[in-house]
Amino acid sequence: MSRYVVRFLKDVLGENGRQAEVCQGTLEVDASSEGDATELAKQKFCEAQALRDWSLHADRIHVRNADFPS
C-alpha cells in the first residue's frame, strides 16, 4: 500500500474579481492505487462534511503520492 495526499479544491472569486483556488480539505489515505485513494478520500470527505456528494464543496480533486522514494 502507498500513502496518498488528496486535496479537494474549489475555484472562487475574490473581492477583486479574480479567481482563486481554495483548498476545502486535505486527507492522507493509504491505498493500493491513485484511483482507490481518490474513492476512499471522497468517502471520508463526505463523512467529515456531512455531504452526499463531495462535489457540493469542491470542483476537483488533486492526488499525489506521499511516499518518499527509497
JOURJO-V900765 format. One record per pair of residues at least 4 apart in sequence whose C-alpha atoms are under 7 Angstrom apart, sorted by the first residue. I is the first residue (numbers start at 1). J is the second residue. D is the distance in whole Angstrom. If there is no record, write none. Layout:
{{I J D} {I J D}}
//
This chain:
{{1 30 6} {1 31 5} {1 32 5} {2 30 6} {2 31 6} {2 32 6} {2 67 7} {3 28 7} {3 29 6} {3 30 4} {3 31 6} {3 65 6} {3 66 5} {3 67 6} {4 28 6} {4 29 5} {4 30 6} {4 37 7} {4 63 7} {4 64 6} {4 65 4} {4 66 5} {5 26 7} {5 27 6} {5 28 5} {5 29 7} {5 63 6} {5 64 5} {5 65 6} {5 66 6} {6 26 6} {6 27 5} {6 28 6} {6 41 7} {6 61 7} {6 62 6} {6 63 5} {6 64 7} {7 23 7} {7 25 6} {7 26 4} {7 27 7} {7 61 6} {7 62 5} {7 63 6} {8 23 6} {8 24 5} {8 25 5} {8 26 6} {8 58 6} {8 60 6} {8 61 5} {8 62 7} {9 21 7} {9 22 6} {9 23 5} {9 24 6} {9 58 5} {9 59 6} {9 60 5} {9 61 6} {10 21 6} {10 22 5} {10 23 6} {10 24 7} {10 58 5} {10 59 5} {10 60 7} {11 19 6} {11 20 6} {11 21 5} {11 22 6} {11 59 7} {12 19 6} {12 20 5} {12 21 6} {13 17 6} {13 18 5} {13 19 4} {13 20 6} {14 18 6} {14 19 6} {14 20 7} {24 57 7} {24 58 7} {27 41 7} {29 37 6} {29 41 7} {30 37 7} {31 36 6} {31 37 5} {32 36 6} {33 37 6} {34 38 6} {34 63 7} {35 39 6} {36 40 6} {37 41 6} {38 42 6} {39 43 6} {40 44 6} {41 45 6} {42 46 6} {42 54 6} {43 47 6} {44 48 6} {45 49 6} {45 54 7} {46 50 6} {46 51 5} {46 52 6} {46 53 6} {46 54 6} {47 51 7} {54 58 6} {55 59 6}}
//
